[in-house]
Amino acid sequence: MKPAAVLTALSAFALAGCMGGMEGSRPRPEFTSPPPPPLAANSDPANLPANGGAIFQPAQGYSGLHVGARARMLGDMLTIVLVESTTTQKSASGQTRRDGSFSITPPASGPLSFLNPEALKAASEGSFRGQGNAAQQSRLNGAIAVTITAVYPNGTADVVGEKQLALSQGEEWVQFAGRVRLIDVDANNRVFSNQVANARMIYSGRGAIQQASRPGWLSRFFGAISPF
């Protein structure tokens, strides 16, 4: 291959790697909390009558005594307590063995008496032994505030939220989405992440620290084409 072609391939790989790294290191837009639902015409304070002769005004956001202040409506916020801990371990082993032999004893007299009995023996042996182990452990603790984006008649709700931090050496963000049961929301509007169905969690970042922890594009190029 000509040097110019090699340089062209390396440049294309570097550009693709840089673009891929930039795209993969950005927050995903589908996790962004939507804007709060618009207020109804009768809930706008400018359109309300002067108290209407009563202290209790449902349109002002008051909730019933039997409901309390728990998040239950579209646009309400609650806190997801991240208590994720996963440990996996797998071990496999196998062993096989096979033996075989074959021999012929020539007659002591006659035209075949000259054959050597040791030359007419054959034997075979085969064995195999394999073993494999794999282990992985992950842990994520913390809390993130999310917004209710949909409420269903069966008492469940979809939630989505994110938290972004701009640090001196880069950026970090936590994104969360899933479906919760409104009955699991406690008095402090908290739900544990292991009670969320279809949970999607992303903890990532970008900056000098994340860039230093990844191999360079040239190392990734040779690692991709290396047959070893």
C-alpha positions as CSV (number, residue, x, y, z in Angstrom):
1,M,0.0,0.0,0.0
2,K,1.3,3.4,-0.9
3,P,2.3,5.8,1.9
4,A,-0.3,8.4,0.7
5,A,-3.1,5.7,1.0
6,V,-1.9,4.8,4.5
7,L,-2.0,8.4,5.6
8,T,-5.4,8.9,4.1
9,A,-6.8,5.8,5.9
10,L,-5.2,7.0,9.2
11,S,-6.7,10.5,8.8
12,A,-10.2,9.1,8.1
13,F,-10.0,6.8,11.1
14,A,-8.8,9.6,13.3
15,L,-11.6,11.9,12.1
16,A,-14.2,9.1,12.6
17,G,-12.9,8.3,16.0
18,C,-12.9,11.9,17.1
19,M,-16.5,12.4,15.8
20,G,-17.6,9.2,17.4
21,G,-16.1,10.1,20.7
22,M,-17.7,13.6,20.6
23,E,-21.1,12.2,19.8
24,G,-20.8,9.5,22.4
25,S,-19.7,11.9,25.1
26,R,-22.7,14.2,25.0
27,P,-25.9,13.9,27.0
28,R,-28.7,12.1,25.2
29,P,-31.5,14.5,24.3
30,E,-34.3,11.9,24.9
31,F,-33.5,12.1,28.7
32,T,-34.1,15.9,28.9
33,S,-37.0,16.8,31.0
34,P,-39.9,18.3,29.0
35,P,-41.3,21.7,29.9
36,P,-44.1,21.8,32.5
37,P,-47.6,21.4,31.1
38,P,-49.3,24.7,30.3
39,L,-51.7,26.1,32.8
40,A,-55.4,26.0,32.0
41,A,-57.2,29.2,31.2
42,N,-59.1,29.0,34.5
43,S,-55.9,28.4,36.5
44,D,-54.2,31.6,35.4
45,P,-54.3,34.0,38.4
46,A,-55.0,36.9,36.1
47,N,-58.2,35.1,35.0
48,L,-59.5,34.1,38.4
49,P,-62.1,36.1,40.2
50,A,-61.1,37.8,43.5
51,N,-61.2,34.6,45.6
52,G,-64.8,34.0,44.5
53,G,-65.9,34.4,48.0
54,A,-64.0,31.3,49.3
55,I,-60.6,30.7,50.7
56,F,-60.1,27.3,49.1
57,Q,-59.2,27.7,45.4
58,P,-58.5,24.3,43.7
59,A,-56.9,26.0,40.7
60,Q,-54.2,27.4,42.9
61,G,-52.6,24.0,43.3
62,Y,-54.2,22.9,46.6
63,S,-54.5,19.1,47.2
64,G,-57.0,17.1,49.1
65,L,-56.3,16.1,52.7
66,H,-56.4,12.5,51.8
67,V,-53.7,12.9,49.1
68,G,-51.2,15.2,50.7
69,A,-48.3,16.7,48.9
70,R,-47.0,13.6,47.1
71,A,-46.1,13.8,43.5
72,R,-48.8,12.3,41.4
73,M,-49.7,14.7,38.5
74,L,-48.1,15.6,35.2
75,G,-45.2,17.9,35.8
76,D,-44.7,17.1,39.5
77,M,-41.1,16.4,40.6
78,L,-39.8,13.5,42.7
79,T,-36.4,12.3,43.8
80,I,-34.9,9.0,42.6
81,V,-32.5,7.5,45.1
82,L,-29.9,5.6,43.2
83,V,-29.1,2.3,45.0
84,E,-27.8,0.3,42.1
85,S,-25.4,-2.6,42.9
86,T,-24.8,-5.5,40.6
87,T,-22.4,-8.4,41.0
88,T,-22.1,-11.2,38.5
89,Q,-19.8,-14.2,38.6
90,K,-19.6,-17.2,36.2
91,S,-17.3,-20.2,36.2
92,A,-17.1,-23.1,33.7
93,S,-14.8,-26.1,33.5
94,G,-14.6,-29.2,31.3
95,Q,-12.4,-32.2,30.9
96,T,-12.4,-35.1,28.5
97,R,-10.1,-38.1,28.0
98,R,-10.0,-40.9,25.4
99,D,-7.7,-43.9,25.1
100,G,-7.4,-46.7,22.5
101,S,-5.0,-49.5,21.5
102,F,-4.6,-52.0,18.8
103,S,-2.2,-55.0,18.4
104,I,-1.7,-58.1,16.3
105,T,0.2,-61.2,17.3
106,P,1.8,-63.0,14.3
107,P,2.0,-66.8,14.2
108,A,5.1,-68.4,15.7
109,S,5.7,-70.5,12.5
110,G,4.9,-70.1,8.9
111,P,5.5,-67.5,6.2
112,L,4.5,-64.7,8.7
113,S,6.7,-65.7,11.5
114,F,9.3,-63.1,10.6
115,L,7.0,-60.2,11.6
116,N,7.9,-58.4,14.8
117,P,5.0,-58.4,17.3
118,E,6.1,-55.0,18.6
119,A,5.8,-53.4,15.1
120,L,2.1,-54.5,14.9
121,K,0.9,-52.6,17.9
122,A,-0.8,-49.2,17.8
123,A,-2.1,-46.9,20.6
124,S,-3.8,-43.5,20.7
125,E,-4.6,-41.1,23.5
126,G,-6.4,-37.8,23.6
127,S,-7.3,-35.4,26.4
128,F,-8.8,-32.0,26.9
129,R,-9.1,-29.7,29.9
130,G,-10.6,-26.2,29.9
131,Q,-11.5,-23.7,32.5
132,G,-13.0,-20.2,32.4
133,N,-14.0,-17.6,35.0
134,A,-15.7,-14.2,34.7
135,A,-16.6,-11.7,37.4
136,Q,-18.0,-8.2,37.2
137,Q,-19.2,-5.7,39.9
138,S,-20.8,-2.3,39.5
139,R,-22.2,0.2,42.0
140,L,-24.0,3.6,41.6
141,N,-25.2,5.6,44.6
142,G,-26.7,9.1,44.7
143,A,-29.9,10.9,44.0
144,I,-31.4,12.8,41.1
145,A,-34.6,14.8,40.7
146,V,-37.0,13.8,37.9
147,T,-40.2,15.1,36.4
148,I,-43.4,13.1,35.8
149,T,-44.0,13.1,32.1
150,A,-47.0,10.8,31.8
151,V,-49.6,9.4,34.2
152,Y,-51.5,6.2,33.4
153,P,-54.9,4.9,34.8
154,N,-53.3,1.9,36.5
155,G,-51.4,4.2,38.9
156,T,-48.0,4.3,37.2
157,A,-46.1,7.2,35.8
158,D,-43.2,7.8,33.4
159,V,-40.4,10.0,34.8
160,V,-37.3,11.5,33.2
161,G,-34.6,13.9,34.5
162,E,-31.0,14.8,34.3
163,K,-28.3,16.5,36.3
164,Q,-25.3,18.3,34.7
165,L,-22.2,19.4,36.4
166,A,-19.6,21.8,34.9
167,L,-16.3,21.1,36.7
168,S,-12.9,22.8,36.3
169,Q,-11.5,19.8,34.4
170,G,-14.6,18.8,32.3
171,E,-18.3,18.0,32.6
172,E,-20.3,15.2,34.1
173,W,-23.9,14.3,33.9
174,V,-26.4,11.8,35.2
175,Q,-29.5,11.0,33.2
176,F,-32.4,8.8,34.3
177,A,-35.7,7.6,32.8
178,G,-38.2,4.9,33.8
179,R,-41.7,4.1,35.1
180,V,-42.6,4.2,38.7
181,R,-45.7,3.2,40.8
182,L,-47.2,6.3,42.4
183,I,-47.9,4.2,45.5
184,D,-44.2,3.7,46.0
185,V,-43.6,7.4,46.4
186,D,-43.0,8.1,50.1
187,A,-43.9,11.2,52.1
188,N,-40.7,12.9,51.0
189,N,-41.4,12.3,47.3
190,R,-38.6,9.7,47.0
191,V,-38.5,6.4,45.1
192,F,-35.6,4.0,45.1
193,S,-34.1,3.2,41.7
194,N,-34.6,-0.6,42.2
195,Q,-38.4,0.0,42.3
196,V,-38.4,1.6,38.9
197,A,-39.4,-0.4,35.8
198,N,-37.6,-0.1,32.5
199,A,-35.0,2.1,34.2
200,R,-32.4,3.7,32.0
201,M,-29.4,5.3,33.7
202,I,-26.4,7.1,32.2
203,Y,-23.5,8.4,34.2
204,S,-20.9,9.9,31.9
205,G,-18.7,12.9,31.2
206,R,-16.2,14.6,29.0
207,G,-13.1,16.6,29.6
208,A,-9.4,16.2,30.3
209,I,-9.8,13.3,32.8
210,Q,-12.1,11.3,30.6
211,Q,-9.8,11.9,27.5
212,A,-6.7,10.8,29.4
213,S,-8.4,7.5,30.4
214,R,-9.0,6.5,26.8
215,P,-6.4,5.3,24.3
216,G,-5.4,7.6,21.5
217,W,-6.8,7.2,18.0
218,L,-3.6,5.7,16.6
219,S,-3.6,3.0,19.3
220,R,-7.3,2.3,18.6
221,F,-6.5,2.1,14.8
222,F,-3.7,-0.5,15.2
223,G,-5.8,-2.3,17.8
224,A,-8.7,-2.6,15.3
225,I,-6.6,-4.0,12.5
226,S,-4.2,-6.2,14.6
227,P,-5.0,-9.9,14.1
228,F,-3.3,-10.7,17.4
